[in-house]
Structure formats: structure tokens, C-alpha cells
């Protein structure tokens, strides 16, 4: 999934709806299956995201319809002449003549309208002169499975401008972690992995401030999975389950430094397991969603890493994820 701007901390994946903050003292225990396994994600957004502007090669020279009309990189094209568009093919299907087109875009949360006249390229095709991003993909970690549904990441997938990506659908896939870049002070690391979109394991139907959620198509063999009750985290020793090689989660020791009631950033955690510190430097991008287990209960998930100290990061309460 995409890297987020490095300010004080960084999202671990490749993001507003606020979850209800649950007071752990009154939260009911639930039984779920423990995650920790890596997954590939592909999200299709509402609207066609303008990733770049380009010239159209015509018989009379170069033309830049979109640029000349005032469109910019980062705009999200919502409709053309009243027809909804979500990808490059939708745009192509609306360009049936070279007259002015009314294009509505979402620009930093505000709708704006532009008039653009398509240009005919040397192959006789009408073009706007835009590069469209077809979707967002990346790797992250599944936090839990409950019945035939899953919760993951613990934070949203974002647009380039920092807003939550408005999705129309998405898919989740088996992923194999093939390596990693070790995190350092001022330079977050990342997991490297591969996945194929040919074998979809589940559909994604929600991307919000507390994570990415969906329903499984192919139910996993639960005889190989661990049932666990949920609970409220507190300062003290704990574990995370994450995968830094292959597909099998491994347990690593951490310490919960602080707990706060919040919509998302409930824990400050510190990696104490020397094995993980030696390998990755601590928390790296791709570990988003790694479950935090304390006293035998699932209490939350890893979400962020501190830029100035990769052994530390934030976590979210499992109750905020379950009540998404």
C-alpha cells in the first residue's frame, strides 16, 4: 500500500469516520480468530484519480486539454457530462465527440466543475490528456477473523492529500513476505512482499479511520488458527504477532508504555524482542494490523511507527476495530 509523508510518525501501509470510543471497563469480551498473517490489498476508489497530466499528440501538434482547462494532479474526476466515472475506461466511454465536456472533480474535498474539449490523437482517438490511477495496492496485516469477516491494518488507506480513500470495492489476497528494509531513526523501514490478484480471498467493503474491513470468499481452515478472546490493554508486557518472512506469523515481545482513550491511537508500544529489533529495527511499514496480545487476550493492533525511534509506535484498541 503507499507510503505516507514523514512528519512525526508514519502510517505503516499504504488513508473520516470516527469510531465510538469504547470504555474497556464496560466492553464485552468477544471470541475471534487471531490474525498476524500478511495480506495483499487492492482498493478501487470512487472517482478517477488524476495521477498525471500529459500532452496529446495530434496531427496539428501537441495539445493539453486537461491542463489548459485547469485540471491538476490530485483531482478526482467524479463525472463527465453527468455520467459517473471511476476509471480510465469510464472516461474513454464518455468521449464520443470532440465538443466541450463538463467535468466535475473533487479537489481537496470540494467539488469543482471544468469545461474540457477533448483532442483527437494521431490514431483518431479522443483524449483528455490525463494519466489515471486505476487503484491502490499494498501489503499489510490481518488483525482478526470473526465469523466470515476480517479486520486489518488498524488505520485507513489514504489519498495523496491525506484524506481517507473513498472506495467502491476492493480485494484481499494471500501474500508472501520476501524481505524487508530495516528501519532507522528518521527513516522508516518496510516489508517487501508479493501477491497475485488472480486468487481473491475476500472482498473489501470498508476503509475508515480504524482500518480496512471485509468479508472472506474463501474461508480459511480454522483448525490451523487460534481462537482468542478480546480484552482491554493496559501498561505492561505484551506480544505482537507479525510476519517478516513467508506467510507464518511469529510472536515477539513488546511493552505497552501507555494507554489512552481515543478513536485510534490508544497505545504507545515499544518493541522489546531483540530478534525483531535485530532483523527489522522494530516496527516497519507493512506491520499495520499486527495483533497485540496481552494476558492471553487480543487487545489491539499495531498502527504507526515513530519516525525518530522505530522501536516505538502507536496501536489501536481491538474494541475500536470491532465497533467500526
N, C-alpha and C positions, 0 to 999 in steps of 0.2 A: 504494500500500500504505500503512499507518498510521504516524504519527509516534511516535517513542519518547521517553520522558521525557528532558529535557535535564539531564544530570548533567555528567560530564566530556567526554563525546562522545555522538554520536547516530547511530543506525542510519540508513542512507540510504533505507530504504523503510519502506515499510511495511513476537519471534521469540519430554534433551540427550544428543545423541550426540556423542562426541568422535572426530574422525578421527585416524588414525595419523599422527604427525608424521614426515614423510619427510626424511631427511638428503639434501639436494640433491646432495651429493658422490657419492651412490650411486644417485640417481634416474635411471631410463632416460628418454631422450628419446621423446616421442610426437609424432605429427603430427595436428593438429586444424585446424579452420577457425576463423579469428579472428572474434570477436563485435564488440560495440560498438554494436549496434543496440538501440533501445528496444523494450520489450515490455510488454503489459498482462498482469496476473496476476489470476486469481480462484481462491481456495482455499476448499474446503469442509472444515470441521473435524469431528472426531469429537465427537459430542455437540451439544446445542443451547445456545448461549451466551446467558445471560440479560443482555441489554443494558439492560433497564429493568423496573421494576415498575409496575403500573397498577391502577386500580380497575375493577371490573366493574359496569356499570350494570344492576341487576336491578329487578324490579317492586317490591321491598321496600327499594330504596335502593342505596347503593354498598357493594360488598364487595371485599375484598382477599385472596383465598385464599392466594396465594403469599407475600405479605408477612406475613400473620398466622401462617403456618406456619413462618416463619423463613428463607425463601429470600432471597438477596441478589444485587445486581448483581455480575456477575463469576462467579457459579456456572455450571457447565456441567452441564446435565441429561443424564445418561447413559442412564437407562431409567426407565420408568414401569410399575409392576406387572410388572417383569421383561421388558418389551419395549424393545428398543433404540430410542432416538430421536436424530436428528441435525439436525432442523429443525422449523419450526413445523407443517408438515403432519403429520409423525410424531406430534407431541404431540396435535394435533387428532384423529388417528385412534385414539389411546388413550383419549380421553374419551368413552366410550359410556354412562356413567351418572354420577350425582352422589354416589357413595359415596366414602369416603376412598381416596386413591391413594397408593401407596408410591412415592416419587420418590427416586432415588439421584442425587446430584450430585457432581461433582468440585469441591472448594473448596480452591484453592491447593495442589493436589497430593494432597489427602486426600479419600477418599470418605466422604460423609455421607448419611444417609437421613432423609427428612421425610415426614410424612403430611399430605396436602393434599386438601381437599374442594372440587371444582370448583363454581363458581357458574354459575347459568343466567342469561344476559343477557336483555334485553328482546326479543331476536329468537329466543329459545329455544335458543341455542347454549351449550354448556358451555365455560367459560373458566377458566384458572388465574390470569389477571391478570399476565402476563409479556409483555415485548417480546423477541423472539428475533432475534439477528443471524444472517442467512442465509449469510454468508460474508465473506471478507476480500478486498478488491481493491486494486490499486495499480499503479504503473508502476516498472520497474527496467530493468536492462541485461543482455543475454545476454553471457556471457563467452566461450563457445566452443561449437562444434558438433563432435561426434565420431560418425562414422557417422550414425545416425539419432537420436542422443541429444543433449541440450543441458545445459549447466551455467550457472547465473546467480546474480546477487546477491552471492554470497560470504559471506552471513550468513543467518540464519533469519528467517522472518516470525514475529513474537511475539504472544502474547496480551497483554491489558492489564496483567497482573501480571508481565510479563517472561519468562514461560515460553515454550518453543518450542511453536508451534501444532501440535497433533496433527491431521494432515489425513487425510481419507479419499479425496479426489481433488481435482483442480484442472485448470485450463486456462491456456494461454498464447496471446496474441493479438497481431496486428500493432498497433503503437502509433505515433501521430504526436505528436511533441513540439510543442506550440503556444506555449510561452512558459516563463518561469521567474521565480522570486522570487530576487533577488540575496542571497547570504549576507553576513552582517556578524558582527563579533565579538559573541558572546553570542546570536546569532540565526541559526540555520542557514537557508540558502535551500532552494529546491525546484524541480524541474522540473514543468511542467504539461503534461499530455498527454491524449489521447483515444484510446479503443479501443472496439471493438464485440465483444460476446460471440457474435455471430452466425456468425463465421468462426473457429473454433478451429484454431490451427496445431499445437498439441501438447498432450499430457496431462502433468500434473504428478503425479509419484508419490513424491516425496521432499522433505521440508522438514527440514533438520537444521542443525547449527551452522555448517556450511561453505557452505550455500547452498540453492537450490531447483533441483531436477533433474527431468528427464522425458524423454519420447520424442516426436519430431515425428510428426505425422499427415501434414502436407503438407511434403514435402521441398523445401527452397529450391533455387534454381538456383545450383549451386556454381560455375558458370562466372563468376559475379559475386562470388565470395567468395575470400578469401585463405587459402591453406594456410600453416601456420606450425608450426615445431617448438617444443616446450616446453623450458624451461631453468630454471636456478636464478638468482634475482635476487641482486644484491649492491649495496652502496652505489655510487652513480654516476648518470649521466644516463640517462633512460629516456623513454618516451612512454606516454600513455594514449589509448585510442580511446573516444570517447563522443559522444553526440548531444544537442545543445542546441537543435536546430531541425529539424523534419521527421523524416525516418527515416534519414538517411545519417550514419554515424559520421565524425568528423573527428579527426585526430591532433593531440595537444597535448603539449608538452614538460613533463616533471616531473623531479624528482630523488629518488632513493631515498636517504633520510638514514640509515636504519638497517635492519639485518636481524636478526631473532631467530627461533630455532626455537620454534615454538608451534603449538597446534592451529588457531589462527585469525589472530591478529594478528602477521603475520610481517614486515611492512614498515611503516616510517614514511615517508610520501612528502610531498613539497612541490610544489605547482603552480608552475612557473616560466614558463609561457607567458602573456605579457601579454594575449593575446587572450582567453583563458579567464578570467583574473582580472578584466579589464575588463567582460566580459559577466556572469559569474555570481558573481564574488568568489572563485572557487575551486571547491571540492568542494561539491555540494549534494545534497539528498535526491533520489533517482531515478537517480543515477550509480552506485549499488551494482551491482557486477558489471562495470564498465568495465574492459576488459583492460589490463594493464600489460605493455608490450613493451620489452625491453632487449637490445641487441646482436642484433636480428633474431629474438628468441625470445619466446614468451609465457611470462612468469614469474609472473603473478598477476593479481589483480583488486582494484579499489578497494572498500572496505567501509564505512569510517566517516569522519566529519569531526570535527575538533577544534572544540569549541564556541567556544573563545577565539581560534581562528585558522582561518578557513575555507580558507586556502591549504594547510593541512596535514591529514593524515588517516592512517588505517591501511589496509593492504592485506593480502590473504591469498595465500599461495603457491599457484601453479597445481597443485602436486602434492597439496596438501591437498584441493583441489576434485576432482581426478581420482580420488583414493583415498577418496571419500566413502562 
